[in-house]
C-alpha cells in the first residue's frame, strides 16, 4: 500500500525555486514534501507533464456580499476554485450588514460556511459611532485583519475614518498583532477633483481618472504609513495603482516600519488609454486604472520585490450598475477571481519576471500577512495541501462561457491566456477538475494564529 494519498508531477513553482521535474506528495490533506525526479507511488498519482504546480492562491481582497441578492459566497468561492484560489479573505462592507462586531463576524461565518467551496478568512472594521471599542472582540472572534478607509464611499456601509479616529483604531489594532488595511484615497482631494470634473461637464470615460488624480492616492498612503509609524501598528495599503506608492512603502520599510502594500491584478493588466476607453463603466475602479506607463512601472516593482501581495478586489456588480454612460454614476469594482492567477502568469511570462513571484505574492506573502501561514500559503511539510495546477492550454477568456461567475461580464473578456487552471485541490481534495467545481460546504473558516 502506498504511503501517500496524492502525488502530482510537473514543474513545481515555489517562492524561491522552480523544480522543473518535480512532484508534490500529500497525505491526510497535508503536504508531506516536494521532490525532484521519479515520483513515488500514491493512491492517486498524476504525471501531468508540462504543467505548472503552484500553492493554492490566497486572494487577499474579495467582496462577496457588496450587492444584496447578487453574488454571495456560493458564487465567489465557485469563481475562486475555478481560478486556482483556495482561500479568499472577504471584506467587511456587506450591503445591509457592516461587519464591525464579534456577533457580526459569527453571523457572517455561519452564513458563508454552508456555501463555501474554498476556505475563507474575514476582515473586520468599525462603526465610526462606536469608535474603536469593538476591535478587540472581533480579533477574538477570528478576523484576520481590519479594514478602514480614508475616503467615504457610503456613510453607513463604507464610511470615511477621519485622521484622529484612524489613529485610535490603529492603536487598538496594534494590540491584537493584526494588520490594519486602508483604502488609500484622500477624501477632501477626491471631492474637490470630482467637483471640477462635474463643473466641466465631463461624463465620458475620462471622468473617473480625472476625479482621482495621483496625488489623491499618494497623500492618503503617506497618512496611513505615518499613522502606523506613530502607533506601532502594521500598516497596509490595500491597493496601489501608482509606481510612486511602492517607492513610499519601500521607504517606510527601509526605516524599519511594518509597511506593506498590495497590487490588484487589474492594475497589472488594464490601462487607461485602451481599456478604460473600450470598457467605460466596466473599468471603473477605485483607485482608477492608470496609463500603460504606470502598468509597466508596477511590473518593475514586482520584479524588485517592492510589492507585498497581489489580489483581485473582486466584486461582481450586476451589469446594470456598470453600464451608465455617465462614468461617475457607475459602481466601482470588477470581478477577477477566476482569472487572477492566469493573468499574473501571462504578465510575468511576457516580461520575463520569474514565476516564483506568483507563489510568493499570491500565496506565501498573503498567508504571512494574515497570520494563517501555520496552515496556508506554501507547498511545505505540514501545510494544507492547497494546490493549483495550470496547463499550457491557450484560451480567450469569456466569463459567461466559463459558467463559474454570477455575472456574464468581465473587464478581461477577450484576453488570450496562455495558461489555464485545470486542477485545484483544497486540503488534498479536488475542488476543480477543469470543468466542474466542488459542491458547496467544503470550505472552512480560517482563523489567524495567535502569537505572543
Secondary structure by P-SEA (a helix, b strand, c coil): cccccbbbbccccccccccccccccccccccccccccccccccccccccbbbbbcbbbcccccccccccccccccaaaaaaaaccccccccccccccccccaaaaaaaaaaccccccccccbbbbbcccccccaaaaaaaacccbbbbbccccccccbbbbcaaaaaaaaaaaaaacbbbbbbcccaaaaaaaaaaaaaacccccaaaaaaccaaaaaaaaaaaaaaaaaccccccccccccaaaaaaaaaaaaaccbbbbbbccccccccccccccccccccccccccccaaaaaaaaaaaaaccccccccccccccccccccccccccbbbbbccccaaaaaaaaaaaaccccccccccccaaaaaaacccccccccccccccbbbbbccccccccccccccccccccccccccccccccbbbcccccccccccccccccbbbbbccccc
